[in-house]
Amino acid sequence: MERTKLITDNQVLFCQSSLIDELLKHGVIADEDITIQEDDKILEWWLVTSWLAKQLEERSQTIIHAFDCCFWGRTTSGQAIYLDNVIREIAQR
């Protein structure tokens, strides 16, 4: 768990759910610019580093690249991010 905590402490920057929701609502980011896996429902949006975004994309996670930033569409909620299976998978690498 220590490596997963280290990854989230250093690579997951800020929750940006409200920002992304507003950008989508006003068409600044188009729905078609987001590739979401068929069964996924995005529950939260997080600003992440480009390193973590690459790791997440390799695992079919939803990432928006906009404004020189990377936003991760998290499909879980209600638990610490370091407990997410995808973060654990990255940490085991």
C-alpha positions as CSV (number, residue, x, y, z in Angstrom):
1,M,0.0,0.0,0.0
2,E,2.9,2.3,0.6
3,R,3.7,2.7,-3.1
4,T,0.1,3.3,-4.0
5,K,-0.1,6.0,-1.4
6,L,3.1,7.6,-2.8
7,I,1.7,7.5,-6.3
8,T,-1.6,9.2,-5.3
9,D,0.2,11.8,-3.0
10,N,2.5,12.8,-5.9
11,Q,0.6,12.2,-9.1
12,V,-3.0,12.9,-8.3
13,L,-3.2,16.7,-7.9
14,F,-6.8,18.1,-7.4
15,C,-10.4,17.1,-7.8
16,Q,-11.8,18.9,-10.9
17,S,-15.3,17.4,-11.2
18,S,-17.0,20.8,-11.0
19,L,-14.7,22.3,-13.6
20,I,-15.0,19.5,-16.1
21,D,-18.8,19.4,-15.6
22,E,-19.0,23.1,-16.5
23,L,-16.6,22.8,-19.4
24,L,-18.7,20.0,-20.8
25,K,-21.9,21.8,-20.1
26,H,-20.7,24.9,-22.1
27,G,-19.2,22.9,-24.9
28,V,-15.6,23.9,-24.2
29,I,-14.8,20.2,-24.1
30,A,-17.0,18.3,-26.5
31,D,-18.6,14.9,-25.4
32,E,-17.1,13.4,-28.5
33,D,-13.6,14.3,-27.4
34,I,-13.9,11.9,-24.5
35,T,-13.5,8.2,-25.0
36,I,-15.3,6.3,-22.3
37,Q,-15.4,2.6,-22.1
38,E,-18.9,1.3,-22.9
39,D,-19.8,0.2,-19.3
40,D,-18.0,3.0,-17.4
41,K,-19.7,5.8,-15.6
42,I,-17.4,8.7,-14.7
43,L,-18.1,9.6,-11.1
44,E,-15.2,12.1,-10.5
45,W,-12.6,14.0,-12.5
46,W,-9.1,14.5,-11.2
47,L,-6.2,16.6,-12.4
48,V,-3.2,14.2,-12.7
49,T,0.3,14.4,-13.9
50,S,1.2,13.4,-17.5
51,W,3.1,10.4,-16.1
52,L,0.0,9.0,-14.3
53,A,-2.2,9.9,-17.3
54,K,-0.1,7.7,-19.5
55,Q,-0.2,4.9,-17.0
56,L,-4.0,5.2,-16.8
57,E,-4.5,5.4,-20.5
58,E,-2.5,2.1,-20.9
59,R,-5.1,0.6,-18.7
60,S,-8.0,1.9,-20.7
61,Q,-8.9,4.7,-18.3
62,T,-10.6,7.8,-19.5
63,I,-8.3,10.8,-19.8
64,I,-9.0,14.3,-21.2
65,H,-6.0,16.2,-22.5
66,A,-7.0,19.9,-22.5
67,F,-5.3,23.2,-21.6
68,D,-1.9,21.5,-21.2
69,C,-3.5,19.3,-18.5
70,C,-4.5,15.8,-18.0
71,F,-7.9,15.0,-16.4
72,W,-8.7,11.4,-15.3
73,G,-12.3,10.2,-15.3
74,R,-12.5,8.1,-12.1
75,T,-15.1,5.4,-12.1
76,T,-15.1,4.8,-8.4
77,S,-15.9,7.0,-5.5
78,G,-16.2,6.9,-1.7
79,Q,-12.8,5.4,-1.0
80,A,-9.3,6.7,-1.0
81,I,-7.8,6.8,-4.5
82,Y,-4.9,4.7,-3.5
83,L,-7.3,1.8,-2.9
84,D,-8.5,1.9,-6.6
85,N,-7.6,-1.3,-8.5
86,V,-6.1,0.6,-11.3
87,I,-3.7,2.5,-9.0
88,R,-2.8,-0.8,-7.3
89,E,-2.0,-2.2,-10.7
90,I,0.2,0.8,-11.6
91,A,2.0,0.5,-8.2
92,Q,2.8,-3.2,-8.8
93,R,4.6,-2.4,-12.0
